[in-house]
Amino acid sequence: MHIIKVGMSYHEAPIDIREKVTFTSETARKAMGALIGQATISENVIFSTCNRTEIYAVVLDVEVGTRKIIQFLEEWFHVTRGTDMSYFASASDENAVEHLFRLTSGLESMVIGETQILGQVRSAFANAQAAKTTGKILNELFKRTITFAKHVHQHTDVGRHAVSVSYVAVELAKRTLGGIKDKHVLIIGAGEMGELSMKNLQGAGAGELTVMNRTLERAKALANAFQAHAVSYSHLTETISIADIVITSTASSQPVLTHELLHGIMEKRDGKPLCLIDMAVPRDIDPKVKELDHVSLYDMDDLQLITGENMATRKKAASEVANDITEERSSFYTWVAMQDAVPTIKALKEKSARIQASILTSIQQKIPDLTERETKVITKHMHSVAHQLLDEPIKKVKTMGHSKEELDLFADIFGLNKEDNNNHTV
């Protein structure tokens, strides 16, 4: 049994590649179900956000499992090997587990310690459980990583430095326009990223906030929480015409703001600058919009460059929890080893119970006049002898879970690999 991770992130792939390989919750459930049918893959979780798409899987063979997942992604997204697929990175066993701990704790995020990633991992795990594609191994691993990440955010400097990509987006808008206190900001998309943007904008003192969403009711709900305005998509053109900043974070598979649309709008703005921040993958705004005069367009890769200023804090925070992650990884693999040894321990205890039962039967045949109390005393002492005799071997076998050779040797020593046909008599 091995754990592998296959995926791409902002570390390896630019946004024009990442946006080709993204899952929604619904498509992820379908994909996870299809992966379970692939050879060697017994469990899997798909994690997909604007900055990364990763698949965690339990496989019998690392090389075969990794190859199967890459082939699956090629076919699912119709991408080609040697170009788009060259951006995929993989890890196995301890490295894959350590990566998940770092990811969930915010150490692999574009902005160090962002808390949004924890909720995203939790949602991906819940999605996989709903799809019934997790089992004993990934259930335990994801529960441990989520618990650990909560502790990191609450009790370490990672938590004290916690910000989000939406926070950086707001800071970028402030730099671009020289402040936002008198600016009109339009948020397109009322999901989690939109809500975080609203919080940061309100905290920064934005002059006027407007929310737009395909579902007007959802836009109203978010707007009401921040004393903002809500408008429907039918008012897209006129709302952008009077906005200073537009932040998009929808789940659309196609651009929401096209070059043609914004070209027409900018002609009517008389040179008034417009700051566009696209926090969606796939992108909400046609990248050709950058060609328009008086328009500043930033996407997730641009935000990554800005958060490079956060690198010193990232390294410091990462070193603070590195030892804790190593301990958590070791603890998890100790648990895994014990799971691998469970069948051997069970077989040993069952054989011991059969021998005790056989011996007790033999004693009762040879001493038929034993009282009930005497039988209980004999049984109790036999159990005690067996328990004391097997205690150390069982402790030892729990440390052998990673070595099939050692487990096989242990089983041979105790005769567990063959039927026990001996009659145990006294």
LUMBATOR-851158 format. One record per residue (C-alpha): residue in three letters; x, y, z. Coordinates in steps of 0.25 Angstrom, whole numbers, plus 5000, padded with zeros to 4 digits. Each point is the difference from the previous one (the first is absolute). Layout:
// LUMBATOR-851158
[pt "ALA" [X Y Z]]
...
This chain:
// LUMBATOR-851158
[pt "MET" [5000 5000 5000]]
[pt "HIS" [5005 5014 4996]]
[pt "ILE" [4995 5014 5001]]
[pt "ILE" [5003 5009 4987]]
[pt "LYS" [4997 5014 4996]]
[pt "VAL" [4999 5004 4986]]
[pt "GLY" [4997 5015 4996]]
[pt "MET" [5004 5014 4995]]
[pt "SER" [5000 5013 5008]]
[pt "TYR" [5004 5014 4998]]
[pt "HIS" [5014 4995 5004]]
[pt "GLU" [5001 4992 4987]]
[pt "ALA" [4990 5005 4990]]
[pt "PRO" [4996 5014 4995]]
[pt "ILE" [4985 5004 5000]]
[pt "ASP" [4997 4997 4986]]
[pt "ILE" [5004 4985 5002]]
[pt "ARG" [4993 4999 5014]]
[pt "GLU" [4987 5005 4995]]
[pt "LYS" [5000 4988 4990]]
[pt "VAL" [5000 4990 5012]]
[pt "THR" [4990 5004 5010]]
[pt "PHE" [4988 4993 5007]]
[pt "THR" [4987 5005 5006]]
[pt "SER" [4995 4992 5012]]
[pt "GLU" [4990 4993 4990]]
[pt "THR" [5011 4996 4990]]
[pt "ALA" [5009 4996 5011]]
[pt "ARG" [4990 4990 5005]]
[pt "LYS" [4998 4994 4987]]
[pt "ALA" [5016 4999 4997]]
[pt "MET" [5002 4994 5014]]
[pt "GLY" [4990 4989 4997]]
[pt "ALA" [5006 4997 4987]]
[pt "LEU" [5014 5000 5006]]
[pt "ILE" [4996 4989 5010]]
[pt "GLY" [4998 4991 4988]]
[pt "GLN" [5014 5002 4995]]
[pt "ALA" [5010 4989 5003]]
[pt "THR" [5008 5001 5013]]
[pt "ILE" [4992 5012 5006]]
[pt "SER" [4992 4996 5012]]
[pt "GLU" [4997 5014 5006]]
[pt "ASN" [5001 5014 4994]]
[pt "VAL" [4997 5015 5004]]
[pt "ILE" [5000 5011 4989]]
[pt "PHE" [5004 5014 5005]]
[pt "SER" [4998 5011 4990]]
[pt "THR" [5001 5015 5002]]
[pt "CYS" [5004 5013 4993]]
[pt "ASN" [5015 4997 5003]]
[pt "ARG" [5001 4985 4999]]
[pt "THR" [4993 4987 4996]]
[pt "GLU" [5006 4987 5007]]
[pt "ILE" [4995 4986 5001]]
[pt "TYR" [5004 4992 5013]]
[pt "ALA" [4999 4985 4998]]
[pt "VAL" [5002 4987 5007]]
[pt "VAL" [5007 4990 4990]]
[pt "LEU" [5007 4987 5000]]
[pt "ASP" [5011 5004 4991]]
[pt "VAL" [5005 5015 5000]]
[pt "GLU" [5005 5000 4986]]
[pt "VAL" [4988 4993 4994]]
[pt "GLY" [4990 5008 5008]]
[pt "THR" [5007 5014 4996]]
[pt "ARG" [5000 4996 4986]]
[pt "LYS" [4985 4996 5000]]
[pt "ILE" [4996 5013 5007]]
[pt "ILE" [5008 5008 4989]]
[pt "GLN" [4994 4992 4989]]
[pt "PHE" [4986 5002 5007]]
[pt "LEU" [5002 5016 5000]]
[pt "GLU" [5005 5000 4986]]
[pt "GLU" [4987 4993 4995]]
[pt "TRP" [4991 5008 5010]]
[pt "PHE" [5005 5014 4996]]
[pt "HIS" [5005 4996 4985]]
[pt "VAL" [5014 5006 5003]]
[pt "THR" [5012 4995 4993]]
[pt "ARG" [5012 4993 5006]]
[pt "GLY" [5014 5007 4999]]
[pt "THR" [4993 5014 5000]]
[pt "ASP" [4989 5002 5010]]
[pt "MET" [5003 4988 5008]]
[pt "SER" [5014 5003 5002]]
[pt "TYR" [4996 5010 5011]]
[pt "PHE" [4995 4988 5009]]
[pt "ALA" [5008 4997 5012]]
[pt "SER" [4998 4987 5008]]
[pt "ALA" [5005 4995 5014]]
[pt "SER" [4998 4987 5007]]
[pt "ASP" [4999 4995 5015]]
[pt "GLU" [5007 5009 5010]]
[pt "ASN" [5002 5011 4990]]
[pt "ALA" [4985 5000 4996]]
[pt "VAL" [4996 5000 5014]]
[pt "GLU" [5009 5011 5004]]
[pt "HIS" [4995 5008 4988]]
[pt "LEU" [4985 4999 5005]]
[pt "PHE" [5004 5004 5014]]
[pt "ARG" [5007 5013 4994]]
[pt "LEU" [4989 5003 4991]]
[pt "THR" [4989 4999 5010]]
[pt "SER" [5008 5008 5010]]
[pt "GLY" [5001 5011 4989]]
[pt "LEU" [5015 4999 4998]]
[pt "GLU" [4999 4997 4985]]
[pt "SER" [4990 5011 4998]]
[pt "MET" [5003 5012 4991]]
[pt "VAL" [4998 5008 5013]]
[pt "ILE" [5006 4994 5012]]
[pt "GLY" [4990 4995 5011]]
[pt "GLU" [4987 5003 4992]]
[pt "THR" [4989 4993 5008]]
[pt "GLN" [4991 4998 4987]]
[pt "ILE" [5009 4988 4996]]
[pt "LEU" [4995 4993 5012]]
[pt "GLY" [4986 5001 4997]]
[pt "GLN" [5003 4996 4986]]
[pt "VAL" [5007 4987 5004]]
[pt "ARG" [4988 4997 5010]]
[pt "SER" [4990 5002 4988]]
[pt "ALA" [5008 4991 4991]]
[pt "PHE" [5001 4989 5010]]
[pt "ALA" [4985 5001 5003]]
[pt "ASN" [4998 4999 4985]]
[pt "ALA" [5008 4988 4999]]
[pt "GLN" [4993 4993 5012]]
[pt "ALA" [4987 5004 4993]]
[pt "ALA" [5005 4993 4987]]
[pt "LYS" [5004 4988 5009]]
[pt "THR" [5014 5000 4994]]
[pt "THR" [5008 5001 5014]]
[pt "GLY" [5003 4988 5009]]
[pt "LYS" [5007 4998 5013]]
[pt "ILE" [5013 5006 4995]]
[pt "LEU" [4996 5013 4994]]
[pt "ASN" [4989 5002 5010]]
[pt "GLU" [5011 4999 5011]]
[pt "LEU" [5010 5009 4993]]
[pt "PHE" [4990 5011 4996]]
[pt "LYS" [4994 5001 5014]]
[pt "ARG" [5014 5001 5006]]
[pt "THR" [5004 5011 4990]]
[pt "ILE" [4988 5008 5003]]
[pt "THR" [5002 4999 5015]]
[pt "PHE" [5014 5003 4999]]
[pt "ALA" [4998 5013 4991]]
[pt "LYS" [4989 5005 5010]]
[pt "HIS" [5011 4999 5011]]
[pt "VAL" [5010 5007 4991]]
[pt "HIS" [4991 5012 4997]]
[pt "GLN" [4996 5001 5015]]
[pt "HIS" [5013 4999 5007]]
[pt "THR" [5012 5003 4991]]
[pt "ASP" [5005 5013 4992]]
[pt "VAL" [4994 4994 4987]]
[pt "GLY" [4986 5003 5006]]
[pt "ARG" [5005 5014 5004]]
[pt "HIS" [5004 5003 4986]]
[pt "ALA" [4988 4994 4994]]
[pt "VAL" [4994 5008 4988]]
[pt "SER" [4994 4996 4987]]
[pt "VAL" [5001 5002 4985]]
[pt "SER" [4988 5009 5001]]
[pt "TYR" [5008 5009 5010]]
[pt "VAL" [5011 5001 4990]]
[pt "ALA" [4991 5003 4989]]
[pt "VAL" [4994 5012 5008]]
[pt "GLU" [5014 5005 5004]]
[pt "LEU" [5003 4999 4985]]
[pt "ALA" [4988 5008 4996]]
[pt "LYS" [5004 5011 5011]]
[pt "ARG" [5014 5001 4993]]
[pt "THR" [4995 5001 4986]]
[pt "LEU" [4990 5011 5003]]
[pt "GLY" [5007 5007 5012]]
[pt "GLY" [4990 4995 5010]]
[pt "ILE" [4985 4996 5000]]
[pt "LYS" [4993 5008 5010]]
[pt "ASP" [4993 5008 4989]]
[pt "LYS" [4999 4989 4990]]
[pt "HIS" [4988 4992 4995]]
[pt "VAL" [5003 4985 5000]]
[pt "LEU" [4992 4989 4993]]
[pt "ILE" [5001 4986 5005]]
[pt "ILE" [4996 4989 4989]]
[pt "GLY" [4998 4987 5007]]
[pt "ALA" [4993 4998 5014]]
[pt "GLY" [5008 4988 5004]]
[pt "GLU" [5010 4998 5011]]
[pt "MET" [5011 5008 4992]]
[pt "GLY" [4990 5011 4998]]
[pt "GLU" [4996 5000 5014]]
[pt "LEU" [5015 5001 5005]]
[pt "SER" [5002 5012 4990]]
[pt "MET" [4988 5007 5006]]
[pt "LYS" [5006 4998 5014]]
[pt "ASN" [5013 5006 4996]]
[pt "LEU" [4994 5011 4992]]
[pt "GLN" [4991 5004 5011]]
[pt "GLY" [5012 5000 5010]]
[pt "ALA" [5008 5008 4990]]
[pt "GLY" [4989 5011 5000]]
[pt "ALA" [4995 4998 4985]]
[pt "GLY" [4991 5012 4996]]
[pt "GLU" [4989 4992 4994]]
[pt "LEU" [4998 4985 4999]]
[pt "THR" [4991 4992 4989]]
[pt "VAL" [4998 4985 4999]]
[pt "MET" [4996 4993 4987]]
[pt "ASN" [4997 4986 4999]]
[pt "ARG" [4992 4991 4990]]
[pt "THR" [4990 4997 5011]]
[pt "LEU" [4995 5013 5005]]
[pt "GLU" [4995 4995 5013]]
[pt "ARG" [5014 4995 5004]]
[pt "ALA" [5006 5014 4996]]
[pt "LYS" [4990 5007 5009]]
[pt "ALA" [5003 4991 5012]]
[pt "LEU" [5015 5003 4999]]
[pt "ALA" [4997 5015 4997]]
[pt "ASN" [4991 5001 5013]]
[pt "ALA" [5011 4994 5008]]
[pt "PHE" [5009 5012 4997]]
[pt "GLN" [4990 5011 4997]]
[pt "ALA" [5003 4999 4986]]
[pt "HIS" [4992 5001 4987]]
[pt "ALA" [4996 4988 4992]]
[pt "VAL" [4997 5000 4985]]
[pt "SER" [4996 4989 4990]]
[pt "TYR" [5009 4996 4988]]
[pt "SER" [4990 5008 4991]]
[pt "HIS" [5007 5013 5005]]
[pt "LEU" [5014 4995 4997]]
[pt "THR" [5004 5011 4990]]
[pt "GLU" [4994 5012 5007]]
[pt "THR" [5006 4995 5014]]
[pt "ILE" [5014 4999 4994]]
[pt "SER" [4999 5013 4993]]
[pt "ILE" [4999 5007 5014]]
[pt "ALA" [5010 4991 5008]]
[pt "ASP" [5014 5003 5003]]
[pt "ILE" [5004 4986 5004]]
[pt "VAL" [4994 4986 4995]]
[pt "ILE" [5004 4987 5007]]
[pt "THR" [4995 4987 4994]]
[pt "SER" [4999 4987 5006]]
[pt "THR" [4990 4991 4993]]
[pt "ALA" [4999 4986 4997]]
[pt "SER" [4998 5002 4985]]
[pt "SER" [5007 4992 4990]]
[pt "GLN" [5000 5012 4990]]
[pt "PRO" [5004 5014 5001]]
[pt "VAL" [4990 5009 5007]]
[pt "LEU" [5006 5013 4995]]
[pt "THR" [5005 4999 4986]]
[pt "HIS" [5009 5010 4992]]
[pt "GLU" [4988 5004 4992]]
[pt "LEU" [4991 5004 5012]]
[pt "LEU" [5011 5007 5007]]
[pt "HIS" [5005 5007 4987]]
[pt "GLY" [4986 5006 4999]]
[pt "ILE" [4999 5004 5015]]
[pt "MET" [5014 5007 5000]]
[pt "GLU" [4996 5009 4988]]
[pt "LYS" [4989 5006 5008]]
[pt "ARG" [5009 5002 5013]]
[pt "ASP" [5008 5012 4994]]
[pt "GLY" [5013 4995 5005]]
[pt "LYS" [4996 4996 5014]]
[pt "PRO" [5009 4989 5005]]
[pt "LEU" [4994 4986 5003]]
[pt "CYS" [5007 4990 5008]]
[pt "LEU" [4996 4985 4997]]
[pt "ILE" [5004 4989 5010]]
[pt "ASP" [4997 4986 4995]]
[pt "MET" [5001 4990 5011]]
[pt "ALA" [4993 4988 4992]]
[pt "VAL" [5006 4988 4994]]
[pt "PRO" [4996 4998 4989]]
[pt "ARG" [5001 5015 4998]]
[pt "ASP" [4988 5009 5000]]
[pt "ILE" [5006 5011 4992]]
[pt "ASP" [5006 4999 4986]]
[pt "PRO" [5015 5002 5001]]
[pt "LYS" [4999 5009 4987]]
[pt "VAL" [4994 5011 5009]]
[pt "LYS" [5014 5004 5004]]
[pt "GLU" [5001 5006 4986]]
[pt "LEU" [4989 5010 5003]]
[pt "ASP" [5004 5014 5004]]
[pt "HIS" [4998 5005 5015]]
[pt "VAL" [4998 4985 5004]]
[pt "SER" [5008 4993 5011]]
[pt "LEU" [4998 4985 5000]]
[pt "TYR" [5005 4990 5010]]
[pt "ASP" [4998 4985 5001]]
[pt "MET" [5005 4990 5010]]
[pt "ASP" [5014 4999 4994]]
[pt "ASP" [5001 5015 5002]]
[pt "LEU" [4996 4999 5015]]
[pt "GLN" [5011 4989 5001]]
[pt "LEU" [5010 5010 4996]]
[pt "ILE" [4996 5010 5011]]
[pt "THR" [4999 4989 5011]]
[pt "GLY" [5015 4998 4997]]
[pt "GLU" [5002 5011 5010]]
[pt "ASN" [4994 4990 5010]]
[pt "MET" [5011 4990 4998]]
[pt "ALA" [5008 5003 5012]]
[pt "THR" [4988 4998 5009]]
[pt "ARG" [4997 4987 4993]]
[pt "LYS" [5014 4994 5002]]
[pt "LYS" [4999 5005 5015]]
[pt "ALA" [4987 4994 5002]]
[pt "ALA" [5003 4987 4993]]
[pt "SER" [5012 4998 5009]]
[pt "GLU" [4992 5002 5012]]
[pt "VAL" [4990 4988 4997]]
[pt "ALA" [5010 4991 4992]]
[pt "ASN" [5004 4991 5012]]
[pt "ASP" [4985 4999 5003]]
[pt "ILE" [4997 4996 4986]]
[pt "THR" [5011 4989 5001]]
[pt "GLU" [4994 4995 5013]]
[pt "GLU" [4986 4999 4994]]
[pt "ARG" [5005 4993 4988]]
[pt "SER" [5007 4990 5009]]
[pt "SER" [4988 4998 5008]]
[pt "PHE" [4991 4998 4988]]
[pt "TYR" [5010 4989 4995]]
[pt "THR" [5001 4993 5013]]
[pt "TRP" [4985 4999 4999]]
[pt "VAL" [5000 4995 4986]]
[pt "ALA" [5011 4990 5004]]
[pt "MET" [4990 4995 5011]]
[pt "GLN" [4989 4998 4990]]
[pt "ASP" [5009 4992 4991]]
[pt "ALA" [5003 4991 5012]]
[pt "VAL" [4986 4998 5004]]
[pt "PRO" [4997 4988 4992]]
[pt "THR" [5013 4993 5006]]
[pt "ILE" [4996 5004 5014]]
[pt "LYS" [4986 4995 4998]]
[pt "ALA" [5005 4987 4995]]
[pt "LEU" [5010 4998 5011]]
[pt "LYS" [4989 5003 5011]]
[pt "GLU" [4990 4991 4993]]
[pt "LYS" [5010 4988 4999]]
[pt "SER" [5003 5003 5015]]
[pt "ALA" [4985 4999 5003]]
[pt "ARG" [4999 4987 4992]]
[pt "ILE" [5012 4994 5008]]
[pt "GLN" [4994 5004 5013]]
[pt "ALA" [4986 4994 4997]]
[pt "SER" [5006 4987 4995]]
[pt "ILE" [5009 4999 5013]]
[pt "LEU" [4988 5003 5009]]
[pt "THR" [4992 4989 4993]]
[pt "SER" [5011 4990 5001]]
[pt "ILE" [5001 5004 5015]]
[pt "GLN" [4985 4998 5002]]
[pt "GLN" [5001 4986 4993]]
[pt "LYS" [5011 4996 5009]]
[pt "ILE" [4994 5006 5013]]
[pt "PRO" [4985 4999 4998]]
[pt "ASP" [4997 5003 5015]]
[pt "LEU" [5005 5015 4999]]
[pt "THR" [4990 5009 5007]]
[pt "GLU" [4996 5013 4993]]
[pt "ARG" [5009 5008 5009]]
[pt "GLU" [5012 4992 4997]]
[pt "THR" [4997 5001 4985]]
[pt "LYS" [4999 5015 5001]]
[pt "VAL" [5014 5000 5007]]
[pt "ILE" [5007 4992 4990]]
[pt "THR" [4994 5008 4989]]
[pt "LYS" [5004 5013 5006]]
[pt "HIS" [5014 4995 5002]]
[pt "MET" [5001 4995 4986]]
[pt "HIS" [4996 5014 4995]]
[pt "SER" [5010 5006 5009]]
[pt "VAL" [5011 4992 4995]]
[pt "ALA" [4997 5002 4985]]
[pt "HIS" [4998 5015 5002]]
[pt "GLN" [5014 5001 5007]]
[pt "LEU" [5006 4992 4990]]
[pt "LEU" [4995 5007 4988]]
[pt "ASP" [5000 5014 5006]]
[pt "GLU" [5015 5003 4995]]
[pt "PRO" [4998 4993 4986]]
[pt "ILE" [4987 5009 4997]]
[pt "LYS" [5008 5013 5004]]
[pt "LYS" [5011 4996 4991]]
[pt "VAL" [4991 4996 4988]]
[pt "LYS" [4993 5014 5001]]
[pt "THR" [5013 5006 4996]]
[pt "MET" [5002 4991 4988]]
[pt "GLY" [4988 5005 4991]]
[pt "HIS" [5009 5006 4990]]
[pt "SER" [5008 4988 4997]]
[pt "LYS" [4992 4988 4993]]
[pt "GLU" [5013 4991 5002]]
[pt "GLU" [5000 5002 5015]]
[pt "LEU" [4985 4998 5001]]
[pt "ASP" [5002 4987 4992]]
[pt "LEU" [5011 4996 5009]]
[pt "PHE" [4992 5002 5012]]
[pt "ALA" [4988 4992 4995]]
[pt "ASP" [5010 4989 4996]]
[pt "ILE" [5006 5000 5014]]
[pt "PHE" [4986 4998 5007]]
[pt "GLY" [4995 4991 4989]]
[pt "LEU" [4989 5010 4995]]
[pt "ASN" [5002 4997 4985]]
[pt "LYS" [4995 4986 5000]]
[pt "GLU" [4988 4993 5006]]
[pt "ASP" [5003 4995 5014]]
[pt "ASN" [4996 4986 4999]]
[pt "ASN" [5006 4995 5014]]
[pt "ASN" [4992 4995 5011]]
[pt "HIS" [5004 5009 5012]]
[pt "THR" [4999 4990 5012]]
[pt "VAL" [5006 4998 5013]]
